[in-house]
Amino acid sequence: MARTIVPLTNTKINSSKPKDKDYKLFDGGGLFLIIAKTGGKRWRLKYRFNNKEKVLSLGVYPNLSLKDARNLREEYKSLIANGIDPSEEKKQKKEEIKLEEEKNTNTFNKVSQEWLANYKTEVSENYHDKLGKALENYIYPFIQNQSMEDITRLDIIEILQDLKNKGILETANRVHMLLNKIYKYAVTLEYVQHNIIADIEQKNIIGKTTKKHYPTFTKEKDIKGLLLAIDEYNGDYTTKMALKMLPYVFVRSYNIRHCEWSEIDFESKQWIIPANKMKTKTEFILPLPNQVIEILKEVQQFSGDGKYVFPSLRDKNRPMSDNTLISALRRMGYSKEEFVPHSFRAMFSTIAYENANHKDGHKFTGEVIEALLAHKEKNKIKDAYNRASYKESMRSLIEWYANYLNKIISRKD
């Protein structure tokens, strides 16, 4: 004869006191309450599924009331009747909640910043800063706090079309490449299952773009006018001296602005630019002609006690700002269509190539010219050989170019 179970009441539960051992209070239908010797009261449900007896934890009394415990019992009995194991159902719900929490945690901001931090060792400090600014300026305003899983192709297309509508197609292409890198990283670490950027036809959304060529001067009269304009510049002293040095070294704007005294070797007449400041991510040793050494010795009297060769006008402990050189060129009357700081590189490259193996020119090959521009040789073995073998050739070529510029300045029209 089956034992008759009298359903529980709140009064009976509340009056139940701990004993030396845990004991149970039954409510019927497999629902019971464990009264622990420590004083806690925990709901359990005993049931059979596939001829196996199982016990499911429901919660703690009084957080889970008697009424709610009974409702759960009926809910789980209904699942059993439909061939669903309540334990597995509970596990699945926990997993779904966990996945949803992870999904909400894995925002584009979190994943992109994680990628950016890991990518720092792959590129120069300057380029890494530019990537961070691109995220802030062009991408975050649209999808910063969205879950990676919830971002759609249309969201990405909106970002690219916004840049296209503003007429900055080159930026749109770079943002597309940036997003592709981030999504590849996200797929690798299983933040998302698929790289949606790969499904976007770049040309259809952005349109065809032409490669940007920096404006520059190659005619001697134009070069002479520029060099004389720099000589006559009456703005900030360090800005003027940076502009005087730049034609002779033709490095990227970031490198001249962030040049440190510790990188200059006066004895060997060379500038040792560390790998973290180079686009190629390798240390670059640039031989310095006498004209540059003279400029540096003059500047040393002004900023030699600080870190930077060309410090900020406002703070000697900070490098010259990004717009300083551009603004100086504008004050001298040169528009962005005529000349920019990067144009000094194009100027050297054009003149060096045009005068290679020329009667009044120099005898050095394109490899030496590219080495002076710190362009990366794709062949790693050849790259290592070039850096070792072109040292003297690089010095001779940069000295030829410095003298070439001096001849232009002194030449009478």
C-alpha positions as a printed Julia matrix, in Angstrom:
413×3 Matrix{Float64}:
  0.0    0.0     0.0
  1.44   3.36   -1.1
  2.33   5.87    1.55
  0.03   8.83    1.75
  1.9   12.11    1.51
  0.38  15.15    3.15
  1.24  18.29    1.07
  3.5   20.79    2.74
  2.43  24.13    4.14
  4.46  27.27    4.72
  3.77  26.91    8.43
  5.23  23.39    8.49
  8.26  24.46    6.48
  8.97  27.49    8.65
  8.6   25.47   11.85
 11.0   22.76   10.68
 14.27  22.98   12.62
 17.73  21.56   11.8
 18.66  18.17   13.24
 21.89  16.26   13.62
 21.5   15.03   10.05
 19.86  16.35    6.91
 16.23  15.2     6.51
 13.48  15.53    3.93
  9.97  16.96    3.87
  7.84  15.59    0.99
  5.17  17.49   -0.89
  4.16  14.78   -3.39
  4.78  14.24   -7.07
  8.52  13.85   -6.45
  8.89  17.33   -4.88
 10.66  17.47   -1.54
 12.54  19.91    0.66
 15.87  19.08    2.29
 16.29  20.56    5.75
 20.07  20.72    6.14
 21.75  20.35    9.5
 23.3   23.77    8.83
 19.82  25.33    8.69
 19.41  25.73    4.92
 16.3   24.51    3.08
 16.73  23.29   -0.5
 14.1   22.2    -3.02
 14.63  19.0    -5.01
 12.56  17.12   -7.6
 12.86  13.35   -8.01
 11.68  11.89  -11.31
 12.25   9.02  -13.72
 13.36   9.44  -17.29
 14.21   6.57  -19.65
 13.88   4.19  -16.69
 16.5    6.1   -14.73
 15.85   7.86  -11.46
 17.13  11.43  -11.36
 17.1   14.31   -8.88
 16.94  17.93  -10.01
 17.91  20.92   -7.89
 15.23  23.64   -8.03
 16.33  26.35   -5.63
 16.5   27.5    -2.03
 13.55  28.23    0.25
 12.28  30.94    0.83
 13.86  32.46   -2.32
 11.87  29.84   -4.2
  8.48  29.74   -2.49
  6.33  26.64   -1.99
  3.96  27.85   -4.71
  6.78  28.46   -7.21
  8.36  25.08   -6.42
  5.04  23.37   -7.2
  4.73  25.33  -10.46
  8.21  24.15  -11.47
  7.24  20.56  -10.61
  4.23  20.74  -12.94
  6.29  22.41  -15.66
  8.95  19.7   -15.5
  6.34  16.9   -15.41
  4.93  18.33  -18.63
  8.42  18.23  -20.2
  8.84  14.58  -19.16
  5.47  13.72  -20.69
  6.74  15.21  -23.96
  9.95  13.2   -23.87
 12.2   16.02  -22.61
 14.61  15.49  -19.72
 14.26  18.46  -17.31
 17.94  18.2   -16.31
 19.07  18.53  -19.93
 16.58  21.33  -20.5
 17.95  23.2   -17.5
 21.54  22.73  -18.7
 20.58  23.98  -22.15
 18.93  27.09  -20.73
 22.03  27.81  -18.63
 24.2   27.45  -21.72
 21.91  29.78  -23.68
 22.08  32.38  -20.93
 25.86  32.04  -20.82
 26.11  32.45  -24.6
 23.84  35.48  -24.51
 25.96  37.06  -21.78
 29.13  36.37  -23.78
 27.45  37.76  -26.87
 26.6   40.98  -25.05
 30.14  41.14  -23.63
 31.83  40.61  -27.0
 31.04  44.02  -28.39
 32.85  45.4   -31.43
 34.67  47.81  -29.12
 36.01  45.01  -26.93
 37.09  42.75  -29.8
 38.59  45.55  -31.91
 40.58  46.94  -28.98
 41.82  43.44  -28.19
 42.9   43.02  -31.82
 44.53  46.47  -31.82
 46.59  45.63  -28.73
 47.79  42.35  -30.27
 48.55  44.03  -33.61
 50.87  46.56  -32.0
 53.91  44.33  -32.45
 53.23  43.97  -36.18
 53.37  47.62  -37.24
 55.1   50.89  -36.45
 53.93  53.03  -33.54
 52.77  55.72  -35.95
 50.68  53.31  -38.06
 49.26  51.71  -34.92
 48.1   55.14  -33.71
 46.48  55.76  -37.08
 44.53  52.5   -36.81
 43.24  53.52  -33.39
 42.17  56.91  -34.74
 40.43  55.25  -37.71
 38.39  53.12  -35.31
 37.45  56.16  -33.24
 36.63  58.46  -36.15
 35.06  56.22  -38.77
 33.78  52.97  -37.2
 32.88  53.43  -33.52
 30.21  56.09  -34.2
 28.24  53.34  -35.97
 28.88  50.0   -34.2
 31.09  50.56  -31.15
 28.83  48.95  -28.52
 27.05  46.45  -30.74
 27.59  42.74  -30.2
 29.83  41.25  -32.89
 27.14  38.63  -33.52
 24.47  41.27  -34.11
 26.42  43.38  -36.62
 25.17  42.82  -40.16
 26.64  43.4   -43.6
 24.26  46.33  -44.0
 25.78  47.92  -40.88
 29.24  47.67  -42.47
 27.99  48.92  -45.83
 26.51  51.97  -44.08
 29.98  52.81  -42.68
 31.65  52.47  -46.09
 28.96  54.41  -47.94
 29.19  57.23  -45.41
 32.89  57.6   -46.24
 32.16  57.33  -49.97
 29.53  60.07  -49.73
 32.09  62.31  -48.02
 34.39  61.82  -50.99
 37.17  60.05  -49.05
 37.38  56.86  -51.07
 40.93  56.0   -50.04
 39.87  56.17  -46.4
 36.89  53.94  -47.2
 39.23  51.34  -48.69
 41.49  51.47  -45.66
 38.54  51.12  -43.29
 37.37  48.1   -45.31
 40.81  46.49  -44.9
 40.85  47.36  -41.19
 37.44  45.76  -40.63
 38.56  42.67  -42.52
 41.59  42.26  -40.22
 39.41  42.62  -37.12
 36.85  40.1   -38.34
 39.55  37.57  -39.28
 40.83  37.9   -35.71
 37.29  37.52  -34.34
 36.7   34.35  -36.38
 40.04  32.88  -35.29
 39.11  33.3   -31.61
 35.48  32.24  -32.26
 33.94  35.56  -31.24
 31.95  35.18  -34.46
 31.42  32.22  -36.76
 31.85  34.04  -40.05
 33.76  36.97  -41.52
 30.93  39.1   -42.95
 33.46  41.51  -44.53
 34.43  38.76  -46.98
 30.85  38.81  -48.3
 31.0   42.52  -49.21
 32.12  43.33  -52.76
 34.37  46.29  -52.08
 34.28  47.75  -55.6
 30.49  47.66  -55.77
 30.1   49.57  -52.51
 33.03  52.0   -52.64
 33.7   52.16  -56.35
 36.96  52.18  -58.26
 39.76  54.24  -56.75
 43.01  55.37  -58.26
 46.29  55.11  -56.42
 47.15  58.34  -54.64
 50.39  60.0   -55.69
 51.81  62.68  -53.46
 52.4   66.06  -55.12
 56.04  67.07  -55.36
 58.56  69.28  -57.13
 61.08  67.94  -59.63
 61.99  71.1   -61.56
 65.06  72.83  -60.17
 63.44  76.27  -60.07
 60.56  74.92  -57.98
 62.92  73.08  -55.62
 65.05  76.2   -55.23
 61.97  78.29  -54.46
 60.89  75.81  -51.78
 64.32  75.62  -50.11
 64.65  79.42  -50.08
 61.14  79.75  -48.65
 62.15  77.42  -45.8
 65.28  79.5   -45.2
 63.18  82.64  -44.99
 60.44  81.11  -42.81
 59.85  83.37  -39.81
 57.68  81.06  -37.72
 58.65  78.8   -34.81
 62.4   78.01  -34.73
 62.12  74.23  -34.29
 59.56  74.02  -37.08
 61.91  75.88  -39.4
 64.85  73.63  -38.49
 62.78  70.47  -38.98
 61.81  71.74  -42.43
 65.47  72.55  -43.21
 66.52  69.02  -42.29
 63.64  67.17  -43.98
 64.74  67.71  -47.64
 68.1   66.06  -46.86
 66.72  63.03  -45.02
 63.26  62.68  -46.69
 61.88  60.49  -43.9
 58.2   60.25  -43.08
 56.69  63.17  -41.15
 56.24  61.0   -38.04
 59.95  60.17  -37.93
 61.18  63.76  -38.16
 58.67  64.94  -35.56
 59.49  62.11  -33.15
 63.25  62.22  -33.69
 65.09  61.87  -30.36
 68.61  62.97  -29.48
 69.37  59.44  -28.31
 68.87  58.24  -31.91
 71.51  60.57  -33.37
 75.09  59.29  -33.54
 77.23  62.34  -34.3
 80.46  60.35  -34.38
 79.25  57.9   -37.01
 77.06  60.51  -38.68
 73.95  58.4   -38.68
 70.39  58.39  -37.4
 69.32  55.09  -35.85
 65.52  54.92  -35.99
 64.16  52.13  -33.76
 61.9   49.42  -35.19
 58.79  50.61  -33.32
 58.93  53.9   -35.25
 59.31  52.3   -38.66
 56.56  51.22  -41.04
 58.68  48.18  -41.93
 58.92  47.27  -38.23
 62.71  46.93  -38.53
 65.44  49.25  -37.26
 66.6   51.73  -39.89
 70.06  53.29  -39.96
 70.1   56.42  -42.09
 73.51  57.94  -42.94
 73.56  61.7   -42.39
 75.34  64.11  -44.75
 77.36  67.0   -43.32
 74.55  69.46  -44.07
 72.29  67.6   -41.64
 74.99  67.31  -38.98
 75.39  71.1   -39.09
 71.63  71.61  -38.7
 71.52  69.19  -35.75
 74.45  70.86  -33.98
 72.69  74.2   -34.29
 69.4   72.8   -32.97
 71.25  71.02  -30.17
 71.93  74.38  -28.53
 68.19  74.93  -28.3
 66.7   71.5   -27.49
 69.75  69.37  -26.65
 68.79  69.17  -22.99
 65.48  67.52  -23.81
 64.29  64.25  -25.31
 63.12  65.41  -28.73
 65.19  67.13  -31.4
 62.15  69.08  -32.58
 59.89  69.41  -29.52
 56.42  70.87  -29.37
 56.21  74.64  -29.12
 54.0   74.27  -26.04
 55.83  71.47  -24.23
 59.5   70.49  -24.71
 58.74  67.03  -23.34
 56.39  66.28  -26.21
 57.13  65.88  -29.93
 56.03  68.34  -32.57
 52.35  67.94  -33.44
 51.08  66.26  -36.6
 49.85  69.46  -38.26
 52.85  71.68  -37.5
 54.83  70.98  -40.67
 51.74  71.05  -42.86
 50.66  74.39  -41.39
 54.14  75.82  -41.98
 54.04  74.84  -45.65
 50.62  76.48  -45.96
 51.99  79.68  -44.37
 54.74  79.65  -46.98
 52.04  79.64  -49.65
 52.07  75.99  -50.71
 48.64  74.32  -51.01
 48.02  70.64  -50.31
 47.78  70.1   -54.07
 51.32  71.46  -54.46
 53.36  70.13  -51.56
 53.03  68.18  -48.3
 55.72  66.89  -45.88
 55.61  63.46  -47.56
 56.46  65.15  -50.88
 60.13  65.33  -49.88
 60.27  61.53  -50.27
 58.73  61.66  -53.75
 61.11  64.48  -54.65
 64.19  62.47  -53.68
 62.9   59.3   -55.38
 62.16  61.05  -58.67
 65.45  62.97  -58.79
 67.51  59.95  -57.71
 66.01  57.72  -60.39
 66.25  60.37  -63.1
 69.94  60.92  -62.34
 70.95  57.27  -62.0
 73.86  56.39  -64.32
 73.64  59.86  -65.76
 76.69  61.83  -66.9
 76.23  64.5   -64.22
 74.36  62.24  -61.84
 75.27  59.21  -59.73
 76.1   55.55  -60.29
 73.76  53.9   -57.77
 71.01  51.38  -58.53
 67.31  51.41  -57.7
 67.96  49.03  -54.8
 70.09  51.68  -53.08
 67.47  54.36  -53.7
 64.76  52.12  -52.2
 67.03  51.27  -49.27
 67.43  54.99  -48.47
 63.63  55.32  -48.55
 63.42  52.4   -46.08
 61.17  50.49  -48.44
 60.8   46.86  -47.44
 62.33  44.28  -49.75
 59.8   41.42  -50.11
 62.54  38.81  -50.45
 63.73  38.34  -46.83
 67.12  36.9   -47.78
 67.74  39.69  -50.26
 66.53  42.23  -47.69
 69.11  41.08  -45.12
 71.83  41.15  -47.76
 70.82  44.61  -48.98
 70.95  46.18  -45.54
 74.42  44.78  -45.04
 75.84  45.53  -48.48
 74.32  48.94  -49.24
 75.63  50.76  -46.2
 78.41  52.62  -47.98
 76.36  53.1   -51.15
 73.53  54.63  -49.13
 75.95  57.11  -47.58
 77.44  58.05  -50.92
 74.02  58.52  -52.52
 72.58  60.65  -49.72
 75.73  62.83  -49.82
 75.33  63.2   -53.59
 71.72  64.27  -53.11
 72.6   66.76  -50.34
 75.2   68.35  -52.6
 72.69  68.36  -55.46
 70.26  70.38  -53.31
 73.01  72.78  -52.26
 73.99  73.37  -55.89
 70.39  74.24  -56.71
 70.23  76.77  -53.86
 73.52  78.43  -54.84
 72.89  78.38  -58.57
 72.19  81.8   -60.06
 69.19  81.98  -62.33
